[in-house]
Amino acid sequence: MTDTKTITMHTQQYNKYTSTQHATWFLLFNRQMGAVKQYAYKGFAEGISNLGFSNQSIPNFDSINHRLFPLTGWRIYAVPGLIENQYFFEQMHEKKFGATTWIRKPEQVDYLEEPDMFHDVFGHIPLLADTAIAEYLFSIAGIANRYINNEEVIEAIARLYWYTIEFGLVRENGKLKIYGAGILSSIAETEFCFSNKAVLKAFDAEEIINTPYIKDSFQQQYYVLQSFADLEKGIVKLEKYLRNKFAGSLSENIRIPDSGELKLNS
């Protein structure tokens, strides 16, 4: 997600990556691909393939955009680190997703406090090649932009984002699979969410909106989609929540789209 740092112009500067940094990508990529083959939903591996990711080198953002834009109309752009919510959602509503360009040090491969490029690029970008998830992100960004100065609304949207895009699970052919980037980019979280210690709950957007999330440990609960059609239902429930919460206090210039206007592919 994002923090409150102001964004400045940033580029990847691909030629400055060292052999050690490429080797770190190699290690992380190979380790996570083993988990992806076993635990990730099928669209994730397809995204990695369609975007041309490999273990040989850190992906080049220009090359990613050359492949990603024809698939879903999205692009990625470079950011130095965490960015403010307003800019994050404004860019997402233009179908642009910010990704950090720095990669963790070799001694940090098992734990990192702040998301690095492996999390952003390996975990998130293949999701943007999936039409259903790309449209879901576009929809929540649109709602966020209408309420960008309302901290309570932004927090509700952040929670929905967190428990879906970052740490979401889905049933696929009767089997539990991962689609959340925070799990897909972490071998430890992957193992934990499939352990008997993990608490799995049926996806419930209203409950999620009222459930704070944690950043510094494994999740206390994971919400499971029955299919990606549940994401559209989540948008509808978010709309209903906002209408009920702020009835009579909305600006005449702010309009939340009717559920019939939102079309996500399942």
C-alpha atoms as one frame of an Amber mdcrd trajectory, in Angstrom:
protein
   0.000   0.000   0.000   1.257   3.549   0.594   2.420   5.978   3.225   2.657
   9.754   3.368   5.907  10.442   1.536   5.672  12.886  -1.353   6.515  11.463
  -4.768   9.271  12.942  -6.910  10.320  12.038 -10.417  12.163   8.734 -10.337
  13.592   6.337 -12.887  14.775   2.758 -12.711  18.370   3.391 -13.858  18.597
  -0.217 -14.929  22.291  -0.180 -15.862  23.243   0.602 -12.257  22.069  -2.743
 -10.887  25.040  -4.788  -9.677  25.750  -8.463 -10.199  24.945  -8.992  -6.506
  21.501  -7.415  -6.982  20.769  -9.571 -10.030  21.918 -12.597  -8.019  19.493
 -11.646  -5.239  16.672 -11.540  -7.793  17.814 -14.960  -9.068  17.645 -16.438
  -5.569  14.277 -14.936  -4.684  12.744 -15.736  -8.077  13.749 -19.394  -7.993
  12.565 -19.854  -4.426   9.192 -18.244  -5.016   8.543 -19.952  -8.347   8.583
 -23.275  -6.551   5.786 -21.985  -4.329   3.977 -20.376  -7.263   3.732 -23.672
  -9.131   2.186 -25.327  -6.101   0.124 -22.610  -4.456  -0.580 -19.639  -6.762
  -3.773 -19.289  -8.787  -3.223 -20.071 -12.449  -3.402 -16.463 -13.655  -0.275
 -15.542 -11.725   2.061 -17.931 -13.527   0.448 -16.864 -16.794   1.211 -13.258
 -15.931   4.852 -14.037 -15.194   5.136 -15.789 -18.539   3.289 -13.108 -20.504
   5.480 -10.378 -19.016   8.676 -12.264 -19.790   9.973 -12.523 -16.229  12.895
 -14.884 -15.679  15.425 -15.726 -13.007  18.313 -14.416 -15.088  17.975 -10.710
 -14.390  15.912  -8.009 -12.711  13.023  -7.023 -15.025  13.361  -3.804 -16.969
  10.344  -1.510 -16.440  10.320  -0.400 -20.097  10.182  -4.018 -21.233   7.402
  -4.761 -18.741   5.290  -1.885 -20.054   5.847  -3.009 -23.633   4.202  -6.329
 -22.726   1.730  -5.210 -20.046  -0.030  -2.333 -21.790  -1.429  -4.436 -24.682
  -2.817  -6.957 -22.173  -4.825  -4.712 -19.835  -3.982  -1.093 -20.620  -1.889
  -0.710 -17.452   1.652   0.603 -17.048   4.102   0.682 -14.170   6.234   3.634
 -13.096   9.208   3.932 -10.777   8.907   5.264  -7.230  11.651   5.668  -4.610
   9.636   3.971  -1.859   6.299   4.370  -0.125   4.162   7.162  -1.583   1.203
   9.186  -0.386  -2.314   7.758  -0.789  -3.589  10.594  -2.959  -0.904  10.149
  -5.606  -1.143   6.354  -5.396  -4.887   6.326  -6.133  -4.730   9.117  -8.714
  -2.177   7.152 -10.696  -4.066   3.872 -10.291  -7.167   5.512 -11.735  -5.030
   6.307 -14.780  -4.054   2.622 -14.839  -0.545   3.290 -13.568   1.002   1.297
 -10.735   4.034   2.506  -8.781   6.884   0.071  -8.155  10.070   0.587  -6.194
  13.386   0.116  -7.983  15.627  -0.982  -5.106  16.070  -4.619  -4.153  16.843
  -6.045  -0.713  20.336  -7.032   0.370  21.357 -10.724   0.426  21.086 -10.813
   4.220  17.476  -9.585   3.956  16.105 -12.307   1.687  13.970 -13.825   4.449
  12.593 -10.659   6.034  12.136  -7.047   4.989  10.101  -4.341   6.732   9.466
  -2.095   3.725   8.361  -3.524   0.350  11.167  -3.652  -2.201  11.196  -4.229
  -5.935  10.861  -7.992  -5.608   7.607  -7.547  -3.711   6.322  -4.840  -6.058
   7.410  -6.361  -9.360   7.260 -10.119  -8.762   4.256  -9.962  -6.430   2.093
  -7.250  -7.942   2.813  -6.766 -11.631   1.700 -10.235 -12.860  -1.674  -9.451
 -11.229  -1.996  -6.394 -13.477  -1.873  -8.724 -16.485  -5.116 -10.316 -15.207
  -8.162  -8.413 -16.473 -10.337  -9.176 -13.441  -7.814  -7.892 -10.942  -6.800
  -4.919 -13.097 -10.443  -3.795 -13.351 -10.955  -4.270  -9.616  -8.009  -1.985
  -8.897  -9.316   0.584 -11.353 -12.721   0.528  -9.637 -11.440   1.011  -6.097
  -9.095   3.757  -7.286 -12.062   5.563  -8.816 -13.954   5.481  -5.525 -10.851
   6.534  -3.586 -10.369   9.566  -5.807 -13.898  10.755  -5.079 -13.182  10.637
  -1.342  -9.454  11.350  -1.404  -9.610  13.861   1.488 -11.769  11.634   3.703
  -9.384   9.609   5.866 -12.110   7.225   7.047 -13.020   6.272   3.486  -9.391
   5.871   2.446  -8.827   3.591   5.444 -11.838   1.449   4.453 -10.491   1.139
   0.916  -6.989   0.421   2.224  -8.362  -2.481   4.270 -10.191  -3.925   1.278
  -7.020  -3.566  -0.800  -4.896  -5.153   1.936  -7.031  -8.250   2.450  -7.437
  -8.833  -1.284  -4.559  -7.545  -3.422  -1.907  -7.957  -0.721  -3.059 -11.035
   1.230  -5.958 -12.591  -0.658  -6.732 -16.279  -1.243  -9.146 -17.821  -3.744
 -10.753 -21.200  -4.409  -9.759 -22.595  -7.784 -11.169 -25.953  -8.849 -11.900
 -26.643  -5.197  -8.342 -25.953  -4.071  -7.060 -23.054  -1.985  -4.782 -20.774
  -4.017  -2.921 -17.506  -3.480  -3.437 -14.302  -5.436  -2.234 -11.742  -2.847
   1.112 -10.133  -3.695   2.216  -9.991  -0.072   1.981 -13.777   0.132   3.285
 -14.537  -3.339   6.475 -12.562  -2.712   7.142 -14.097   0.740   8.085 -17.730
   1.194   7.452 -17.488   4.948   3.937 -16.066   4.531   3.201 -18.642   1.829
   4.068 -21.460   4.208   2.170 -19.874   7.097  -1.119 -19.284   5.266  -1.271
 -22.985   4.367  -0.413 -24.128   7.882  -2.892 -25.144  10.565  -2.071 -21.902
  12.389  -3.690 -19.733   9.717  -7.275 -18.520  10.228  -9.239 -18.684   6.971
 -12.499 -16.795   6.555 -15.019 -16.546   3.745 -14.662 -13.270   1.868 -16.877
 -10.627   3.464 -16.247  -7.071   2.290 -18.216  -5.483   5.122 -16.237  -7.399
   7.744 -12.984  -6.510   6.009 -13.852  -2.798   5.968 -14.227  -2.994   9.749
 -11.073  -5.075  10.333  -7.742  -3.276  10.880  -4.720  -4.911   9.313  -1.197
  -5.506  10.610   2.090  -4.939   8.816   4.785  -6.376  11.050   3.789 -10.036
  11.415   1.811 -12.791   9.710  -1.830 -11.942   9.125  -4.297 -12.825  11.873
  -6.828 -13.907   9.247  -7.026 -14.459   5.502 -10.184 -13.930   3.452 -10.959
 -16.475   0.742 -12.787 -15.695  -2.508 -15.036 -18.392  -3.923 -14.180 -16.912
  -7.323 -12.937 -13.599  -8.625 -16.555 -12.571  -9.107 -16.466 -11.894  -5.347
 -14.283  -8.861  -6.067 -17.167  -7.215  -7.928 -19.435  -8.001  -4.986 -16.863
  -6.389  -2.727 -17.030  -3.170  -4.756 -20.830  -3.162  -4.498 -20.656  -3.617
  -0.717 -18.096  -0.845  -0.468 -20.464   1.482  -2.341 -23.325   0.556  -0.038
 -21.173   1.110   3.033 -20.134   4.570   1.845 -23.682   5.578   0.942 -24.987
   4.502   4.350 -22.068   6.002   6.247 -22.105   9.368   4.531 -25.759   9.732
   3.499 -26.663  13.390   3.214 -23.090  14.603   3.551 -21.750  13.962   0.052
 -20.765  16.778  -2.233 -23.037  17.199  -5.249 -19.926  16.780  -7.376 -19.165
  13.346  -5.911 -20.937  10.387  -7.411 -20.381   6.747  -6.537 -21.075   4.553
  -9.591 -24.035   2.197  -9.503 -23.132  -1.456  -9.247 -24.405  -2.066 -12.769
 -21.655   0.187 -14.106 -18.900  -1.997 -12.665 -18.023  -5.000 -14.786 -15.303
  -7.364 -13.645 -14.427 -10.603 -15.326 -14.673 -13.698 -13.123
